[in-house]
Amino acid sequence: MTKKDNHSRGLGRPTMNDVAKTAGVSPVSVSRVINNHPSVKEGTKTLVRNAMQKLGYFPNAAAQAMRTNKTDTIGVIITDIANSANGHILQGAEEVCNNADKLMIATSSGFDINRESQLIDHMQRRRVDGIILQTGHEESEELHQMIKNCTVPIVVLDRDLPFEIDSVKCEHYHAAREAVGLLISLGHRRIGMIAAEMTTRPGHDRVKGYRDELESANIPLDETLIRAGSHLSEHGYHETISLLSSDNPPTALFAGGNHLQIGALKAIKALNKKIPDDLSFIGADEATVSALYTPPITTINRDMRLLGKKAAELLLSRINKSISDEVRNTLLPSEVILRSSCALLKKG
């Protein structure tokens, strides 16, 4: 009975000495193969790897980490794992990690500041080589200090922090201005704005873009038309109901987030309103799904998969020290995709 048979029956794991004996080499040679030592000949590598496969031997990751001070593990902390946009981020990051033979561990904070701090601490304790962080609380001084004190490199995802740190962001402000400008060009003056948390870059940048475009067009700002505070579809639904049921409802609506868009469209349907006959509408962050609505929805699109890829590439470059110590900030574009959900304001 072979060692692999013994292991499958729970009778013990094969050791490095077993691999050396099976391969006909020394334990030192086995160790060098496992640790990718440059002096090992290809023939020796083949013998050792074949023996490892035959015996079912796997190197002790903890022991390797102690020797190399690396675990080949990347941690990703996002705000909401149920958000499809974040799913695309994880896909992009995972692609890069897989190609680099790194393990990616992803978890979510649920926009809980205490949970974010705990997760950063847990990641460090588990000796990840670096962290990709999407915080839900840009203004938290406690979180700022924890990031500054972190013992591994961190790349921040699409957030503005008040100190220098590696980041990959999307452009939101100008895209929001373009979207609102489109509605203004169609004659709309009462434009509702539903936005996410103002403690995150997509939330405050899109609201700022909305405000500045109205000001640029000399349209008085009505604060009651701005409904910011949550990225959830429930927020989009309830605020859309509130806006469209008011005495002076908007003639156009801008939903600044994919879940906000879903909630808003549910509310519009519940009120038996027709797009664009009764209401012009612009969404965000759900370009593919937006095209499937009737009519297809004009939307702000950004490449979330690319966002994840760029963040992972930057983090691995920082871990491998293949770039200078200078802080890197990458800005990715957003675009307004014109479809059929906006129309000229009807006279009277």
C-alpha positions in Angstrom: 0.0 0.0 0.0 1.5 3.4 -1.0 1.7 6.5 1.2 -1.0 8.1 -0.9 -3.3 5.1 -0.2 -2.4 5.4 3.5 -3.3 9.1 3.4 -6.6 8.6 1.7 -7.4 6.1 4.5 -6.4 8.6 7.1 -3.2 6.7 8.1 -0.8 9.6 7.7 0.4 12.2 5.3 3.4 11.8 3.1 6.5 13.8 4.1 9.3 15.6 2.3 11.5 12.6 3.1 9.0 10.3 1.4 9.1 12.5 -1.7 12.9 12.5 -1.7 13.0 8.7 -1.4 10.4 8.2 -4.2 12.2 10.8 -6.5 15.6 9.4 -5.8 17.0 12.8 -4.7 17.9 14.4 -1.4 15.4 16.2 0.9 17.4 19.4 0.2 16.7 19.0 -3.5 13.0 18.6 -2.8 13.0 21.8 -0.7 14.7 23.7 -3.4 12.1 22.5 -6.0 9.2 23.5 -3.7 10.8 27.0 -3.1 11.6 27.5 -6.8 15.3 27.8 -6.2 17.0 28.9 -9.5 19.9 26.3 -9.2 17.6 23.3 -9.6 17.9 21.4 -12.9 14.7 20.8 -15.0 15.2 17.0 -14.7 15.3 17.2 -10.9 12.2 19.4 -10.9 10.3 16.8 -13.0 11.3 13.9 -10.7 10.3 15.8 -7.6 7.0 17.0 -9.0 6.1 13.6 -10.3 6.9 12.1 -6.9 4.7 14.8 -5.1 1.8 14.0 -7.4 2.2 10.2 -7.0 2.3 10.5 -3.2 -0.3 13.3 -2.9 2.2 15.5 -1.1 1.4 19.2 -0.6 4.0 21.6 0.9 3.1 23.1 4.2 1.9 26.6 3.3 2.4 28.0 6.8 6.0 26.8 6.9 6.6 28.3 3.5 5.2 31.6 4.6 7.5 31.6 7.6 10.5 31.1 5.3 9.5 33.5 2.5 7.4 36.0 4.5 4.8 35.6 1.8 1.6 33.6 1.7 0.7 34.3 -2.0 -2.7 35.4 -0.7 -4.6 38.6 -1.5 -7.4 39.9 0.6 -10.4 41.9 -0.9 -12.8 43.8 1.3 -15.9 45.2 -0.4 -19.0 46.9 1.0 -21.7 44.7 -0.4 -21.1 41.2 -1.9 -24.6 41.0 -3.2 -24.1 44.0 -5.5 -23.6 42.8 -9.1 -21.2 45.7 -9.8 -18.9 44.4 -7.0 -19.2 40.9 -8.5 -17.6 42.3 -11.7 -14.8 43.9 -9.5 -14.1 40.5 -7.9 -14.0 38.8 -11.3 -11.4 41.2 -12.6 -9.3 41.0 -9.5 -9.5 37.2 -9.4 -8.4 37.0 -13.0 -5.2 38.8 -12.2 -4.6 36.8 -9.1 -5.1 33.5 -10.9 -2.7 34.4 -13.6 -0.1 35.3 -11.0 -0.8 32.0 -9.1 -2.2 33.9 -6.1 -5.1 33.0 -3.9 -7.8 35.7 -3.5 -9.9 35.8 -0.4 -13.0 38.1 -0.6 -15.3 39.3 2.1 -17.8 42.1 2.6 -18.3 44.7 5.4 -22.0 45.5 4.8 -21.0 49.2 5.2 -20.3 48.5 8.9 -17.3 50.6 10.0 -16.5 48.3 12.9 -16.7 45.3 10.6 -14.3 47.0 8.1 -11.8 47.5 10.9 -12.1 43.9 12.1 -11.6 42.6 8.6 -8.5 44.6 8.0 -7.2 43.2 11.3 -8.2 39.7 10.4 -6.5 39.9 7.0 -3.2 41.0 8.6 -3.4 38.3 11.3 -3.8 35.7 8.5 -0.7 37.1 6.8 -2.2 38.1 3.5 0.4 39.8 1.3 -1.8 42.8 0.5 -5.4 44.1 0.6 -7.8 45.7 -1.9 -10.2 47.8 0.1 -13.5 49.3 -0.8 -14.5 51.2 2.3 -18.0 52.6 2.9 -16.7 55.3 5.2 -14.3 57.7 3.6 -14.5 60.2 6.5 -13.8 57.7 9.4 -10.7 58.8 11.3 -10.5 55.4 13.0 -10.4 53.7 9.7 -7.8 56.2 8.4 -5.5 55.3 11.2 -6.0 51.6 10.8 -5.1 51.9 7.1 -2.0 54.0 7.9 -0.9 51.4 10.4 -1.5 48.4 8.2 1.5 46.1 7.9 0.8 45.1 4.3 0.2 47.2 1.1 -3.4 48.4 0.6 -5.0 49.6 -2.7 -8.2 51.6 -2.2 -11.1 51.0 -4.6 -12.9 54.1 -5.9 -12.7 56.2 -2.7 -11.3 59.6 -1.8 -9.2 59.4 1.4 -7.6 62.5 3.0 -4.0 61.1 2.7 -1.8 59.6 0.0 -2.5 55.9 -0.7 -2.5 53.7 -3.8 -5.9 53.8 -5.4 -7.9 52.9 -8.5 -11.0 55.1 -9.1 -13.7 55.7 -11.6 -14.7 59.1 -13.0 -18.2 60.1 -11.7 -18.4 63.9 -11.6 -18.2 64.7 -15.3 -20.4 61.7 -16.3 -23.1 63.0 -13.9 -22.8 66.5 -15.3 -23.2 65.0 -18.8 -26.2 63.0 -17.8 -27.9 66.0 -16.2 -26.9 68.3 -19.1 -28.7 65.9 -21.5 -31.9 66.2 -19.5 -31.6 70.0 -19.4 -31.0 70.1 -23.2 -34.4 68.3 -23.6 -36.1 71.1 -21.7 -36.3 69.5 -18.2 -35.9 71.8 -15.2 -37.2 69.7 -12.4 -34.8 66.8 -12.3 -34.9 64.4 -9.4 -31.6 62.9 -8.1 -31.4 59.6 -6.2 -27.9 58.9 -4.8 -26.0 56.5 -2.7 -24.3 57.2 0.6 -22.5 60.6 0.7 -19.6 58.9 2.5 -18.5 57.3 -0.7 -17.1 58.7 -3.9 -19.9 57.6 -6.3 -22.4 59.2 -4.0 -20.9 62.6 -3.3 -19.3 63.0 -6.8 -22.5 62.4 -8.7 -24.5 64.7 -6.4 -21.8 67.4 -6.9 -22.0 66.9 -10.7 -25.8 67.2 -10.5 -25.6 70.5 -8.5 -22.9 72.1 -10.6 -24.6 71.3 -13.9 -27.9 72.9 -12.7 -25.9 75.9 -11.5 -24.1 76.2 -14.9 -27.5 76.3 -16.6 -28.8 78.9 -14.2 -31.5 76.6 -12.9 -32.4 77.2 -9.2 -31.5 74.3 -7.0 -34.4 72.6 -5.2 -32.9 70.6 -2.3 -36.0 68.5 -2.0 -35.2 66.9 -5.4 -32.0 65.4 -4.0 -32.5 62.1 -2.2 -29.1 60.7 -1.1 -28.3 58.2 1.7 -28.3 54.6 0.6 -27.2 52.4 -2.4 -30.0 49.9 -1.7 -32.9 49.3 -4.1 -35.4 50.0 -1.3 -34.0 53.6 -1.1 -34.5 54.0 -4.8 -38.0 52.7 -4.6 -39.3 54.7 -1.6 -37.6 58.0 -2.7 -39.0 57.6 -6.3 -42.5 57.1 -4.8 -42.0 60.1 -2.7 -40.8 62.3 -5.5 -43.4 61.3 -8.1 -46.2 61.6 -5.6 -45.4 65.1 -4.5 -47.4 68.2 -5.4 -44.7 69.3 -7.9 -43.0 66.1 -9.1 -39.9 66.1 -11.3 -40.2 65.6 -15.0 -36.9 63.6 -15.2 -35.1 61.3 -12.8 -31.4 60.4 -12.4 -30.8 57.2 -10.3 -27.1 57.2 -9.4 -26.5 53.5 -8.8 -27.4 50.1 -10.2 -29.6 49.0 -7.2 -31.1 52.5 -7.0 -32.0 52.2 -10.6 -33.8 48.9 -10.0 -35.8 50.3 -7.1 -36.7 53.5 -9.0 -37.9 51.5 -12.0 -40.1 49.3 -9.7 -41.6 52.5 -8.3 -42.3 54.0 -11.7 -44.1 50.8 -12.7 -46.1 50.7 -9.5 -47.3 54.3 -10.2 -48.2 53.3 -13.7 -45.9 55.9 -15.2 -44.5 55.5 -18.7 -40.8 56.1 -19.7 -40.2 58.5 -21.4 -43.8 59.7 -22.0 -44.4 60.6 -18.4 -40.9 60.7 -17.1 -37.4 60.8 -18.6 -35.0 58.5 -16.8 -31.2 57.9 -16.6 -29.6 55.1 -14.6 -26.1 54.1 -13.7 -23.7 51.1 -13.4 -26.0 48.5 -15.0 -25.3 48.9 -18.7 -26.1 45.4 -19.8 -29.3 45.0 -17.9 -30.4 48.5 -18.7 -30.4 47.7 -22.4 -33.0 44.9 -21.8 -35.7 47.2 -20.4 -38.6 48.6 -22.5 -37.6 51.2 -23.5 -33.8 50.6 -23.2 -32.4 52.9 -20.4 -29.9 55.6 -20.9 -27.2 55.0 -18.4 -23.8 55.9 -17.0 -21.5 53.0 -17.6 -18.1 52.1 -16.0 -16.0 49.0 -16.5 -16.1 47.4 -13.0 -14.2 44.3 -14.2 -11.4 46.6 -15.3 -11.5 48.4 -12.0 -10.9 45.1 -10.2 -8.1 44.1 -12.6 -6.2 47.4 -12.3 -6.5 47.3 -8.5 -5.1 43.8 -8.4 -2.3 44.6 -10.8 -1.3 47.6 -8.8 -1.3 45.7 -5.5 0.8 42.8 -7.0 3.3 45.4 -8.3 3.5 47.0 -4.9 3.9 43.6 -3.2 6.6 42.5 -5.7 8.3 45.9 -5.4 8.4 46.2 -9.1 7.3 49.9 -9.0 8.8 52.9 -7.2 7.6 54.0 -3.7 5.7 56.9 -5.3 1.9 56.6 -4.6 -0.1 55.5 -7.6 -3.6 56.8 -8.4 -5.3 55.4 -11.5 -8.5 57.1 -12.8 -10.8 55.1 -15.2 -13.4 56.7 -17.4 -17.2 56.5 -17.3 -19.4 57.1 -20.2 -23.0 58.0 -20.8 -24.7 55.5 -23.1 -27.6 57.1 -24.9 -30.7 55.0 -25.4 -34.5 55.6 -25.5 -35.5 56.6 -22.0 -35.2 60.4 -22.3 -37.4 62.7 -24.3 -38.2 66.3 -24.9 -40.3 67.9 -22.1 -43.9 68.1 -23.2 -45.2 71.7 -23.3 -48.0 72.5 -20.9 
